[in-house]
Amino acid sequence: MLFYKNPPFLNCVKGDCVEIELKNMKIWGIIEDFYDELPDDLDERKVKPILGRICSSPVFADRRETDFLKWVADYYMFPFHKLLKQIFLPLIGSDNALIGETSPEKHLNVLCKAGKLPETELNPSQKRVVDSVLARWEKKDYRPVLLYGVTGSGKSEVFAELCRDVIKKGKQILYLVPEIGLTTRTLQHLVGRIGSPGVILHSSVTKKKRFSALYCAINRHASIIVGTRSAVLYPFFDIGLIVIDEEHDGSFKNFEPPYYHARDVAVMKAAAMKIPVVAGSATPSGDSWLNALNGKYHLEIIRERANNKPLPEIKTFAYRGDLYIPSDLVDIVSDSLKNGDQSLFFLNRRGFATIARCAECNAIVKCPNCKTALIYHKKKDKLVCHHCGFGVSPKQCGTCGGKLVFEGTGIEKLFEAVEGYFPGANALSFDRDSLGSAASFDKAVKDISENKYQIIVGTVMISKGHNFPKLRNVVIKFADYLLGFRDPRASEKCFQQITQVAGRAGRFGVEGRVFAETIYPDHYIWDYIEHNDYEGFINEELSWREQLGFPPFTRMITVRISGNDEEKTDEFADKCYEMINDFVENASLEDVMVYPPSEPMLSKIQNRFRKNISISFPKNAKVAAAIRKCLWKIEKKSGITVTYDVDPISEN
């Protein structure tokens, strides 16, 4: 803690972000508290004054926000001061001044005031859910609500109605979505339904606009705040409801320190603020489903689509090659094109080819910074690493000078093949490389909605929350490839992805049809997917995980160790393992498993070698606290980085 004099003319209060001097450098800090007397060992003559007030925030001004952020830092094992720095750094310039407009009126330009949408009446299923939730809120029952509604059931209209009720009472809404591409449409829908202004918060918004958005939110000019996972960490004064849309989505997990999960953090934030939280999905996560079964969450269910049409039947076809599409399926899509309907071909792989191999010596071209094969992008005519961004023109083999051949299929190759199957049809590639900006993404969604394209070839970006009126057919290539991963959640993730992609079909007037290519046709997920039986699947899936002692029935922490020297990294990982294992044995912690250091699939990224130590333990607060205490004792070593992934959802 640092002490500074508070000049009266600055009118500083708790939580203010201020400019101070430390070791002849101007830096910024946040006022935690005021004291009438200095500690005995501090000379008043050496106490410097605060240089200036930068901005006000609820951190430290609102004890609930303080306690919440300290919980985040403690639970996810990330220093509190570093967490605050991550939150405020995008708003503070190199000279410690605010990034953005100084005039309050200019901040208001970021407010979304979309036109009023036509009134819509909730159907009986939607109204039943809204009435049930509001009745509990009237009784101050703010237990989290999990809304399980099949794809196309109109969950967004339920959320909008609940938001309207909260805003009428003078409170704000924090609405979380998993992808940046969903923020604009979501905000426009909410503003159009409710009539109150709102802002967007995510990392692709420019720093100036992000500060203006935060200014409008903190000063209550915005009633609706739509953001991706980082928005849950921002401090606000007047939030009355948190909504988590597509709560199952893995994008809510932060894959760099702090490794927080925005869904879980949102639930804890709501508890700290004593406000309601609503999470929704057509394929809820196993964690949330178990919480509903155990009574920790209220479960609301909508089993019918809003258009009263049946969910699309999902038929399978066997894998016969990377670009194989059955002839009868080609005929079905061709007939749909004649009728003016759209078809989606889904493949969750970027680029043109997944491997560049030498035809002479069989060597695979790999990234010099990572232990991964380079991906060939035909549009750019480049071999690219999807992990560090390294790129090189494909010439010849670096080992023997032989000719390179490109193997495996990415979205670009599939797009070429589909154009060949259906010549003359307007086709669009819907992937991150083709739609590099938020503007191009929004335009593509608009063009598809207006039926300007009859064929869409897309990656996972297309599967999240979009409504395309004329989309009838969905063809999913490599539908169950995730089942081949060594991941306890592989079946759940696979079921979710297939169901979410399939759910794009037949959401309006047309009847949807889905065709999924299977590599593992005998796996039990197909017994449930073909009949859209999520409840049957997740109950069997959870029974397997309980027998095997996997999350969510146990807790996990992965100690992630990386270093620029492979041998030293391995030695340090072994030393950490011995220390953790000895602690568990000496403390007599029951049912705690410490797994030896292992290489993740991505064992070298950006010239750093990586090792993981996984710890599995019961859901017991005392055991968790003991393990955390042990892990904090891991000593720092030059060239080695140690981070802690609490509740990991991936080995990488």
N, C-alpha and C positions, 0 to 999 in steps of 0.2 A: 504494500500500500504506500502511495506517495502523498505527501501533504503539501498543499499550496494555499496561499492567501486568497481570499475571495473578495475582490474589489466590489464595493456596494453598487457602483454605477453599472455593473454588468448584469445585475438582477438574475444571477444564476440560481438554479434550483437542482434538486436531485435528478439525476438522469441526463443532465445537459452534457452534450459533447463539446469539449472546450480545447483551446490551444494552450499548450504549456511548454516550458523549456526544461530539457533534461540533458545534462552533459553537453551544454552549448549547442544543442540541437532543438529545433522546434518540432514538437510532436503533438498528437492529439490524445485525449483521454476522456473518460466519462466520470462525472462526479457521483461517487457512491454515497457519501454522507457529509454532514457538516459537524465540526467539533468546536466547542468553546475553548478548550484547552489542548495544548500540544502534549505529546508524550514527554516524560521527564528527560529522556536522553536526546531530545531534539532542540537545537538552538534556534530561537525565533528569528534571529538575524540571518540565518541561512535559508529560511523558507521563502521561496520565490512567489510572486503573484501569478494568478491566471492571466494569460495574455489576451484572451478573447473568447467569446462564446460563439460556437459554430452552429449548433442546432439543438433542439430539445427532443427527447425521446422518452418513452415509458420505462426504459431500463433504469432500475434503482428508484424511479419515481413511483412505480407501481410494484409493490412487494410481490404480487402474484407473478408478474413477468420476471422479476429477479429470481424468485424461487424456481420458476419453470426452466429458465435458461441454465441455472445451476444444476438442476436435475438432468438436463440434456448433457451437459459437460460431464457430470459424474457417471451417468448410466453408460454413455458411449465412450468413456475414458478418453476425454479430450480436454486439455486445459481450458479453464473458463475464460481467461483473458484472450486466448487465441480464438475462441468461439465468438466473442464480442468483436474481435478484429475482423473476422470473416463477414460478420453481419454488416459492419459499418464501412469497411474498406472501399466498397464500390461507390460510396457517397463522398469520400474524402479525397481531395487531390494531393499531389506530391508536396504542395506547399501548405497542407493541412486546411486549405479552404474548401468550402463546399463545391462539389461539381454540380453545376446547374444554375438556374436563374436565381437572382437575389430578390427580384420583385415577386411578392406573393401572388399577384394577379396572373403573372406569366405561367405559374405552375398549373393553373386551371386548364391550360390548353390540352393537357393529356387526358382530361376527363372524357369518357365515352358517354354520349347522350343519344344513343341510337333511337330511331323512330319507333313509335309504339307498334307492337305486333297485333294482329287481329286477335280478339278475345277467343280463348279456347276453353271449353268446358271439360273438366276432368271426367274420365269414365268411372264407372262404379268401383273398379279395383283401385284406381289411383286415389279416388276420394276416400275410400276405406282406409288406406294407408295414412293419408294426410290427417284424417280425423283421429285415428288411433294415436299417432305421434303427438298431435297438438293436445289431446286429452291428457297424456302423460306429462307433457310440459306444464300444463296448468297445475298439476299436482307437484311440480318441482322435481319430477323424476327425470333426471338428466343422464340416465344410463345411456351409453352409446347405442345408436340404432343401426342395424345392418339391414339394408334394403336389397334383397335378392329378387331381381326382376329379369325375366328372360330378355334376350336382345329384342329391341323394338317395343318393349312394354311401356315406354314413356316415363322412364325414371327421371329424366331431366325436367319434365313438367311437375312431378312430385316435388323435386328439389326447389323449383322456382316458387311453387305455392308456399312451401315452408319458409323460404327466404322472404317472401312478401310479408308473411305474418311477423317475422322478426324485425324487419325494417319498419313496419308500421309502429312498432313499439320504440322506435328511435335508436335501434342498434345497427351495427354493421355486420356484413357477411364476409367470411373468409372462405373462398371456394377454390379447392385444390383440384387440378387436373394433371395427368401424368406427362403430357407432352406439350411443348411450346406451341405446336401447330394447332392445338385445341383451344388456346386461350382466347383468341379474338372472337371466334364463333360463339364460344360459351358466354363471354361477356356481353356480346350483342344480343344473344338470346335472353339473358337475364335482365338486361336493361330494357329490352323491348317488352318483356313480360311484366316487369315490376314498375318501370318508369323512373327509377332512381339512377343517378350517375354512378359510374364505376371506373376502376383503373386496372391495369395489367402489371404484374410484377414477375419478371423472369430474366435470366442472364443475357438473352439476346436483345433486350431493350437497351438502348444507349444509356450510358451512365447519367446523362443530364435528364432524360425522360424518366429513368428509374428513380432518381431523387425527387423529381416532381410528383411521380406517382406516390412515393412514400410520404411526401409532404401532404398531399391531398388526403391520404388515408389517415395519417396521424392527426391532422387537423379537421377530420370529419367532413371534408368536402365530398369524399367518395363514400357511398354506402355499401358498394360491392367491390371486393378486392379479389380478382381472379389471378391465380399464380400457379407455378409449378412447385416442386418440393421445397425449394429454398424459402418460399414465401411464408412457410409455417414458422420459421425462426424469427422473422421480423416482429418487433414489438409494436403493439397497437393498444390504444386506450379503451376502445369501445366495441370490441367484437362481441356479438350476441349469438353467433352460430358458426360452426365450421362444417363444411360439406367436403367429403372426399369422394370424387367421382372416379369410377373404375379403380376401386380401392385395391384390387388384386394386382395391379400392374407393377412389374418389377422396376419401372422407372422412378417409383417413389423412394427407392433405396439409393442413398448416396454412395458411390463406389470409390470415394476417396475420403480421407479423414476430414471431419468426423463422419463415421459410417452410419449416420442416422437413417431411420426409415420414417419418412414423412407421415405415413398413416399412423404409426404407433406414437410418434411425437405429437400429432394432432390430437389424438385421444387423450394424451397426458396434458396437453395444453388446455383442452376443454375442461378437464377435471380440475386443473389449477385455477381456471377462471370461473369455475362453477357455471358453465354454459353447456348447451347441448351440442352433440356432434353426430352427424349422419354420414354413413359410408354406404356406397352402393356399387353393385356389380351384377352382371349376368353370370359371372363365374367367381364368386367370392373366394378369397384366399383360404387355405386350410386353417390358418391361424384365427381368422375372424369367424369362420364357421364353427370352430371348436368353442370359441368364446360365446357364440350364440347358443350352442348346445348346452353349455355349462351355466347359462343364465347371466353371464357377465354383460352380454349385449342383448338388447331386444331385437328379435328377428321379425321383419315384415317381408311378405312374399307376394309377388305378382307373377302369375304363371301364364297369363295371356298377353298376346301382342295387342298394342293399341289399335291396330287396324283390323282386329278380330280374325286375321288370317293365321293359318297354322305356321309353326316354325318350319323352315325349309328342311326337307328330308335330306340326310347326308348319306350319299352312296360312295362306296370305295372302289378303287381300281388299283391293281397291283403295279409296282414299279417295274418297268421294262426298259428303262434307259432315261438318261437325264432330260431329254427333250421329247420323250414319248407322251403322246396324248391319244387315247383310243379313238378309232375312226367314228364310232357312234357318238362320241362326245363332240367331235368336230362337227358332225351333222347337227347336233342339238344347238350348238352355238351359232352355226350358220343360219339355222331357221330363226333363231332369236334376233339376229342382225336384220333379217328381212322384216321382222315385226317391229323394229325400232327399239328393241330392248338392249341393255348393256350386259357385258360379261367381264368378270374380274379374274385374272390369273395371278395367283399369289405365290411368291417365293421369297423367303426371308434371307436372301444373300445379295450383297452389293457386288458391283463390278460385272465383268464379262466371264472370267474364268478364275477358279479358286487356286490353281497351281500353274506355275510356269516350270516345265521340266525339259532338261536337255535330251534331245533325241539320240545323242551319241553315248553319253556317260550316265544318263538317268539322274543326274544331280538336279535337285529342286532349288530354285532361286529363293533365297531367304533374306529377310531383312538383316542388315549388318548390326542393327541396334537391338533386335528382338529375336527370340527363337521361334519365329513364325514365318510361314510361306508368304511371299508377296502375292497380292491379288492383281490380276490384269484388268485394267479399265480401258476398254477399247475406245470409248469416246475421247479420252485424253491421250490414248496410246502410251500408257504408263503402267509400270508395275508399282503398286502402292501398298504400304503397310497401314493397316487400319488401326494400329495401336500407337504408333509414334509419328505417323504422317510422312515418313521417308518415301521418296518416289524416285524412280529411275526409268529411263527409256529402255524398252526391251530390245536388246541387240542380239548378242549371242551369249553362250554359256561362259561364265567367268572362270570356269575350271579348265575346259578343254577347247573353248571357242566354237562348240557345236551349235546347231540350230535349236531354238527353243520351240516347244510345242505347248499349247495352252489347253489344260484339261479341267474338268469340273465345270459346273454351270452356275453363273450368277444372273442377276436380273437383266443385264444387258443382252446376254445370249438368249435368254428366254424371250425377251421382247422381239429380237430378230426372228426367232422361230415362229412366234405367234403371228407376226406380220406376214410370214410366209404361209401360214395356215389360212389366214383370212385376208387376202389381198384386197385393197380398196377400202377397208374399214378404217375409220379414224381411230388411231391408237395413241395412248399416253403412257409414258413410264412414270410411275409414282414412287420415287425413291429419293433418298437424301442427296444423291449426287445430281439428279436431274432437277430437283427443287431445292436449290441451295439457300434461298431466303424465305422469310416469313411471307413476303408479298407474293412470291411465285407459288408457295404452298397454298395460300388463300385463293389465288386465281385458279389453280388446278381444281380445288374443291368446288369452286363456283362453276367452272366449265363442265365438270362431270355432272353436277346437279342439274345443269341446264341441257344435258344430253348432247354436248358438243363432241363427246368422244363415245364410241360404241365399245371399244376394247380398252381396258385398263390393266396394266401389268404393274403390280405393286409389291412393296415389302411391308414390314409390320406397321409402317406409318399409316397405311390405309385402313388398318383393322380397328382403329380406336375412335369410336364415337361418331362416325360420319353417317349421314343419311342421304343415300342416293336414290331418288324416286324410281328411276328406270332400271336399276340393277337387278337382273333376274338370276344370272348364273354366276357361281363362284367355283373356280377350279384351284385346288390347293396342291401344289407340287411339294413332294417330300414332306407330307403333312405330319408324319410322326418321327421325324429325324431326331427330335429332342430325346426320345426314349433311349438313344444310344449313348447319352451323356452319363457320367458318373456323378449324379446329382440326386439327393434324396427327394427333391421336389420335381424331378424330371416329368413324371406322369401328370402331376398337377399343371405344370407350365404348358405341357403339350395339349392337354384337354382345353385349357383356357385359350390358347392361341387358335386352335381349330374352331372352337365355338365362337370366339370373337370375330374371326374372319368370316365364318359361315353366316354370322348374324347380320352382315352387310346386305345379304340377299333378301328380296321380297319384303322390304320394310314399308312399302306403300301399296300401290295398286296391283303390281305384278306378283305372281306367286314364285317364291324363290326355290332354286335348285342348287345343291352343293355336291361337288365331286372331289373326293379326297384321295390322293395317292398314298398308299401305305407300303412301308418297308417291313413293318412288324405286324402283320394282319392278325396274329393270334394273341396279341396283348389285350389284357382285360379292359383297357379304356374304350376299345371299339364296341364292346357290349353295351356301353352307355352313350357314347357319342352319337351313334346312328339313330338313337331314339331321344336325343337331347335330354338325357337323364342326368343332370348335374348332381342332384341330391343323392342318387344311388351311387354315382362315381365317388363323390367326396367322402361319403360314409365308408365305402370299402377302402379307399385310399388312406383315410385316417386310421382304420383298423390295422392296416399293414404297418403304418408308422409307429403306432403304439406298441405293437409286438416287437418291432425292431429298435425301439428306444430312440426314434428320430423326432426332431421338432415337428409340431409344436408341443409335444409331450415332454420334451426336455429343452434345456437351454444350451446355447453354444456360444463360445467366443473363439475367434480365430486370431492367433498372434501372427501378424504378417511381418516378415523380416526380409529386408532387401539390402543389397550392398553392391558396390562396384567391383569387388573382388570375389570370385566364386568360392575359392577355398576358405577365405576368411568368413564369408557369409555362412557357409556350411558349418564351420567350426563354432561360430557364434550361436547358430540355431541349435546345434547339439548341446551346447552349454545351457541355453535357455530351457531346453526340454528337460535336462537333468535337474535343474533348479526347480522347475514347476512340479515335476514328478515327485521329487523329494519332499516338497512342501505338502503335496496332497497326501502322501503316505504318512508323514510325521504328524499332520493335523488330523489324521484319521477321518478324512472326508469320504463318506460312503457314496457309492454309485457315481463317482467322478472318474471320467476317462480322459487321459491325456495321450493324444496320439503323436507318435514320433514325427519329426520334421519331414515334410513331403513337398515335392515340387508341384505347384499348380499347373494346369494346362498351359498357361502363359508363364513359363518359368523364367523368362528373361524379357524385360520390357525397358526400352530406353536405356540400354546398356547397364541395367541393374538386374542382378540375379536375385531370385525370389524363393523363399521357403515359407511354408505355413505350418504352424503348430495348432491343432484343433483341440479344444477342451469341451467336453460334453458333461453336463451336470444337471441335477434335478432342479425343478422350479422351487427354489428355496432361497429366500432373501439372505439368510445368514451364510449359506454356502457361496452365493454369488459375491457377497461382500468380502469373504475370505479370499476368494480367487482374485478379485480385483486388487486387494491389498498385496497379494503375492506378485501380481503382474507389474504393479507400479514400482516394485523393487528391482526390476530388470535394469541393469546399469547401461548407461549410454556408452557407445563405442564409436570412435571416429570412422567414418565411411559406412556405418551401418544405420539403417532406419528401422525403428520398431513402431508399428501401429497396431491398434486393437479393433477388430471388426466384431462388434457385439451383434448377435442375432444375424449371422451372415446368411445370404440367400444364394451365394455362388462361391465356388472354391477360388475363383480369381478375384 
